[in-house]
C-alpha cells in the first residue's frame, strides 16, 4: 500500500489544498530544496501544484474530462498570476510596514489583482452546473481557491463584498463534512 507524508511549514499556504485533500479522502528529502514535498513511498514529489494535481488525479478530483482537467489547470495558473500581481502588497504586509504604506500597496497591487481574479473565477462559476468550477463537481482547485479566499478575507474583510459566487464557492467547500472537521481542528495560522 502506498504511504503518503506531506512536509510543509506550520501554516496553510500552498500545501493546504493537499491537507484538505487528505482529510476529504480519509486518508525528508527536498528535491528542489523547497517545501512542500509529498513523500510517496520512497519518492519525493516537490512543488505545490504538482502535489495537488497528482493527488487529484489519484483520487478522481482533477476533472472528469480532458477539458475539465485543462480548465482546473488554467484556474490554478490564474491563481499563481494573482500571487505575482499582488506580491508587492504581501511583501509589505509581511514586513510589517506602516499602515499608510500598507494601504497604498493594497490599493495599488492587491485590490486590482483580486478584482481581476474574482471576475474570471466568477465567469467559470456562473457557467458551471455544479456550483463548483467544473460541471462534474468538486476538484482540487475548488479546495485551493476556497482556502485562499479565507486568507484574502483575513486581509480585507470586505474583499468578497459584491462577489456572491465566490462566497457561495467558499461556503460549499467549507460545508463538506470532512473539510469542516479538518478546519475545526487544524492549527490556527495567519495563512
KOLGU-116985 format. One record per atom (N, C-alpha, C): x, y, z; residue in one letter. Coordinates in steps of 0.001 Angstrom, whole numbers, plus 500000, padded with zeros to 6 digits. Example, Ala and Ser with C-alpha at 12.3 -4.5 7.8 and 13.67 -1.06 7.14 Angstrom:
% KOLGU-116985
513190494310507800A512300495500507800A513200496700507800A512850497750507080S513670498940507140S512900500030507870S
//
This chain:
% KOLGU-116985
500841498808500000X500000500000500000X500880501248500000X500487502226499227X501223503482499139X501091504243500448X502191504825500907X502171505676502098X502536507091501686X501748508060502155X501985509458501847X502456510183503092X503367511134502916X503764512015504004X504039513379503389X503332514395503871X503450515750503340X504307516575504285X505294517265503732X506150518150504513X505862519588504116X505625520430505107X505422521858504838X505587522617506139X505583523925506057X505694524785507227X504416524710508056X504440525276509258X503280525270510141X502340526427509811X501907526493508558X500815527364508145X500175526767506907X499009527311506535X498240526711505445X498974526854504120X499100528066503630X499832528341502405X499515527407501257X500539527123500457X500360526329499248X500063524858499522X500378524366500689X500160522945500972X498766522652501502X498000523673501851X496695523425502462X495753522628501560X495732522851500232X494858522001499416X495189520517499567X496469520186499660X496835518779499856X496343518283501210X496471519114502261X495967518715503583X494452518535503539X493766519469502878X492315519343502733X491988518028502029X492769517733501007X492572516510500254X492692515280501132X493756515222501942X493945514052502802X492788513887503772X492198514972504212X491058514874505113X489771514592504359X489672515100503142X488488514903502320X488392513447501860X489517512813501553X489511511446501035X489768510407502117X489877510818503368X490122509921504508X491527509281504425X492044509636504469X493329509006504112X494657509594504830X513021512810504478X512808514230504246X513813514763503205X513312514122502149X514110514565501014X513435515767500369X514205516811500005X513658518017499393X514265518158497989X513621517624496964X514217517609495629X514611518981495091X513812520007495347X514139521342494850X514576522263495976X514873521672497142X515266522430498332X514206523445498732X512961523076498520X511808523912498865X510716523018499411X509769523643500082X508575522930500518X507390523532499793X506305522804499629X506019521485500173X506639520351499361X506712519199500001X507142517948499384X506179516865499853X505716516059498928X504873514909499254X505722513657499086X505855512888500142X506609511635500084X505631510516499738X505895509809498642X505074508693498178X505991507474498197X505849506663499221X506792505573499458X508202506164499526X509072505817498580X510439506341498602X510648507506497640X509594507977497021X509696509066496044X509238510374496675X510000511431496467X509641512753496990X509174513631495831X507921514055495881X507338514907494845X507313516349495343X508046517260494685X508051518661495109X507010519485494357X506831520720494801X506010521750494164X504523521551494445X503931522598494968X502554522536495456X501547522119494392X501603522743493225X500602522393492215X500827520981491673X502073520541491578X502331519161491149X501746518180492163X501908518482493445X501344517638494503X499823517618494403X499236518797494284X497775518882494216X497232518156492988X497889518335491845X497440517659490628X497591516140490760X498695515712491314X498916514275491498X497818513668492374X497593514270493536X496563513750494444X495185513778493790X494893514857493094X493595514977492427X493413513875491389X494449513606490614X494354512535489612X494237511162490274X494979510964491350X494938509674492049X493553509364492594X492847510399493056X491590510181493756X490363510706493014X490548511119491751X489406511485490923X488876512895491111X489744513827491501X489298515207491707X490081516209490859X490454515781489652X491178516663488738X490276517171487620X489026516739487596X488127516971486472X487870515625485820X486705515476485224X486327514165484681X486625514017483193X486933515103482519X487263515054481094X488561515825480879X489213515605479734X490419516385479466X490168517901479497X489003518344479023X488706519783479065X488511520279480493X487876519478481332X487748519878482734X489118519928483408X489964518938483137X491313518951483712X492079520191483267X491959520530481991X492646521716481480X492091522985482118X490788523038482328X490169524194482984X490691524338484406X490746523242485130X491264523262486504X492712523750486507X493521523246485576X494917523686485488X495016525171485161X494168525640484249X494181527062483889X493811527933485083X492832527505485862X492421528273487039X493521528273488098X494263527177488209X495404527139489132X496474528131488686X496715528187487388X497685529157486871X497203530584487082X495904530801486964X495341532128487220X495589532537488675X495467531588489585X495731531878490997X497195532253491189X498103531576490488X499527531934490558X499751533348490021X499049533695488935X499154535059488393X498736536083489437X497658535781490165X497203536684491223X498307536912492249X498956535837492684X500015535980493692X501175536820493160X501475536684491881X502531537514491293X502131538988491289X500907539260490863X500436540642490763X500255541287492133X499784540531493097X499548541071494442X500793540977495319X501847540380494815X503062540138495587X503625541323496352X503732542500495729X504278543637496480X503471543973497736X502166543778497676X501344544019498867X501662542990499947X501765541724499557X502063540678500538X503420540907501201X504399541401500425X505724541666500992X505664542776502032X504933543830501720X504795544940502666X504077544462503917X503050543652503742X502304543133504890X503197542245505754X503973541413505116X504872540517505844X505927541298506625X506407542383506023X507467543178506642X506950544169507670X505643544143507949X505031544992508986X505322546477508752X505019546946507563X505215548351507219X504162549226507888X504370550497507768X503439551476508331X502062551293507702X500990551539508460X499629551351507940X499357552125506649X499911553334506524X499675554124505301X500295553437504090X501505552926504259X502172552246503150X501446550942502811X500988550257503828X500237549024503619X498969549301502814X498238550334503186X497002550688502478X497295551110501041X498373551849500839X498756552285499492X499079551076498613X499843550126499143X500194548920498378X498959548047498131X498058548022499089X496817547260498919X496034547812497737X495869549148497702X495121549779496606X495836549624495270X497147549674495301X497931549622494072X498070548202493510X498216547218494374X498511545861493906X497421544835494231X497037544758495494X496119543710495926X494719543894495346X494131545078495522X492745545299495088X492536545031493600X493373545608492704X493139545319491279X493368543844490921X494358543226491548X494613541805491265X493440540946491730X492894541242492905X491760540471493431X490519540663492566X490244541889492166X489064542138491328X489161541392490002X490342541407489396X490531540690488137X490358539181488357X490945538664489417X490834537246489737X489377536844489920X488644537606490731X487246537279491005X486409537324489730X486691538280488858X485937538393487604X486071537110486780X487281536630486633X487493535418485841X486941534181486542X487174534082487834X486648532934488571X485122532890488497X484492534036488671X483027534078488663X482458533677487310X483173533978486249X482732533562484913X482592532039484866X483585531331485372X483528529866485367X482473529339486326X482357529960487487X481362529504488461X479944529682487937X479691530785487234X478342531043486705X477963530074485594X478928529640484805X478585528738483701X478606527263484119X479101526955485293X479134525573485769X477770525166486317X477409523920486080X476128523401486564X476223522848487991X477438522750488531X477624522079489822X477754523028491012X478000524315490748X478296525237491842X479782525298492145X480538524382491531X481992524405491623X482522524884490271X483827524874490075X484377525436488845X484072524624487593X483908523310487722X483589522490486550X482302521710486802X481655521328485727X480337520689485818X480325519393486627X481419518630486596X481406517324487272X481466517433488792X481715518617489315X481707518788490771X483034519247491322X483236518965492599X484395519490493320X485703518923492759X486684519810492617X488035519447492197X489017520110493158X490283519800492964X491300520355493861X491358521872493781X491028522459492646X491104523920492548X490017524570493398X488886523919493565X487848524450494460X488378524513495894X489088523463496315X489669523440497662X490706524547497819X491568524681496823X492635525682496869X492057527090496918X491126527382496032X490546528727495979X489775529031497260X488999528084497760X488246528329498999X489188528690500137X490298527981500243X491257528302501302X491887529673501080X492202529994499843X492791531308499570X491796532432499844X490520532170499635X489509533185499955X489486533479501451X489709532472502272X489794532694503718X490955533636504018X492087533406503375X493254534272503577X492973535679503079X492372535791501902X492051537108501343X491112537862502279X490112537171502805X489186537822503744X489882538238505037X490905537512505442X491627537895506659X492418539181506435X492760539461505203X493467540694504860X492487541849504758X491351541588504126X490324542618503941X488959541946504045X488301542157505160X487012541501505423X485958541832504374X486119542945503661X485138543356502655X485527542932501240X486618542206501103X487126541884499769X486162541059498927X485283540293499555X484331539478498795X482969540140498653X482830541353499200X481578542093499011X481329542259497513X480133541986497080X479806542104495658X480243540902494839X480675539842495502X481119538634494793X480405537406495362X479092537326495137X478320536226495729X478757534843495245X479232534746494014X479677533442493507X480896532946494279X481780533874494639X482969533490495397X482575533046496808X481655533783497409X481171533419498746X480493532049498728X479702531814497690X478994530535497563X479988529381497430X481021529570496604X482039528530496450X482716528247497790X483160529306498452X483820529141499752X482923528364500714X481667528781500805X480736528147501744X480469526685501389X480359526378500087X480133524988499663X481297524093500050X482511524587499813X483692523786500153X483784523604501663X483590524685502401X483710524610503861X482596523785504498X481516523541503759X480404522734504276X480616521235504069X481599520852503267X481891519426503088X482296518885504464X481582517889504971X481794517456506364X483252517179506740X483983516477505886X485374516142506206X486251517387506262X485972518340505380X486747519583505375X486374520437506578X485097520488506871X484632521227508052X485310520690509315X485394519374509411X486035518741510571X487527519089510639X488222519053509490X489652519384509461X489877520834509873X489091521735509329X489269523155509634X489050523418511123X488125522701511729X487857522885513160X489044522469514028X489853521527513549X490950521031514381X492344521435513899X492458522027512704X493791522356512203X494402523490513034X495717523581513033X496369524674513762X495963526032513180X495800527012514046X495454528363513601X496731529079513164X496768529477511898X497928530177511345X497439531380510560X498321532365510311X497866533558509585X497526533282508127X498155532284507523X497850531910506140X498242530479505905X
//
